[in-house]
Amino acid sequence: MSQRLSGTIVPLLTPFAEDESLDAPGLRQLVEFVLEQGADGLMPTALTGEGPLLTADERLGVWDVVFEAVDRRVPVVPAVISTTTREAVRLVRAAEQRGAAAVMVAPILPELYAARAHDDIVAFHAEVADATALPLLLFNYPSLTGVDLTPPLVARLAEIPRVAYIKESSGDVRRVHAIQRLVGERVEVVCGAPNVALESLALGCRAWITGILNAAPRSGRQLVRAVRERGDLALARAIYATQILPLVDVIGATCNPVGTIKAAVRARGVAVGVPRRPGRDLDAAGRERLLALMAAVSATEAEVEGRLSP
């Protein structure tokens, strides 16, 4: 697929069996759920998918299940989060062979005593770009990678021909317009956080990638439609306040994003298991709270769908 990425791209959870092996049937069920609910694209093995906790073979196994299940219905954008350039190049080539629409790449490059030089960041992305014909999606998540892709650094990276997008996950919505003013159309900013989505979409972001879209893919799609297709900010604010931010609040209270999102998806009837250790499930009270919340979200989604219908 060669179309530009847009809409909601779900960073898929990775379902595990009780022995922590990949639950392929659970993953297929999740793919069907989010697509039926309106997802515009899928991203396996990102942080929400516990990608850094997977072995190289497990990561490829997840990709194989997702590509087969999707069967070219929507773009698939695998996430490559790697500590070495060599491994990133190998994985990016594997993604291209499987038919990826693009690939998100992020180097984990913390120095032992000091911050990694920007030259190293540029060299990593340039070498990965040289190894593939795919568009690259940068990933700005400083607490993971050890480097902040500031707007001036993004401008440097924009000189690499295959760099086409940046998933801006710092949570600072000012980054959207700062990058846009520096690089214009050369690199498209993708909203990468749940709690600046309305603001980022209003600033011109065409795509949104965040973990809660596993649990509320229809709500995410409704927010994008309200802003980008209808220009109805009053409706968008209502969707944001009642269908998106309450789930963000639960994640903030639990300090357990993957466990919370998996519990929320299970509350919607999709068996995705619990996080790989040292991750953990929510306690019984947290699970009950999510059952009530997701039931309320589902009911509101049905009402909003009527308001968005032609």
Secondary structure, DSSP 8 states (H G I E B T S, - for coil): --S---EEEEE----B-TTS-B-HHHHHHHHHHHHHTT-SEEETTSTTTTGGGS-HHHHHHHHHHHHHHHTTSS-B--EEEESSHHHHHHHHHHHHHTT-S-EEEEE----SSS---HHHHHHHHHHHHHT-SS-EEEEE-HHHHS----HHHHHHHTTSTTEEEEEE-SS-THHHHHHHHHHTTSSEEEE--STTHHHHHHTT--EE--GGGGT-HHHHHHHHIIIIIS--HHHHHHHIIIIIHHHHHHHHHHT-HHHHHHHHHHHTT-------TT-----HHHHHHHHHHHHHHHHHHHHHHHHH--
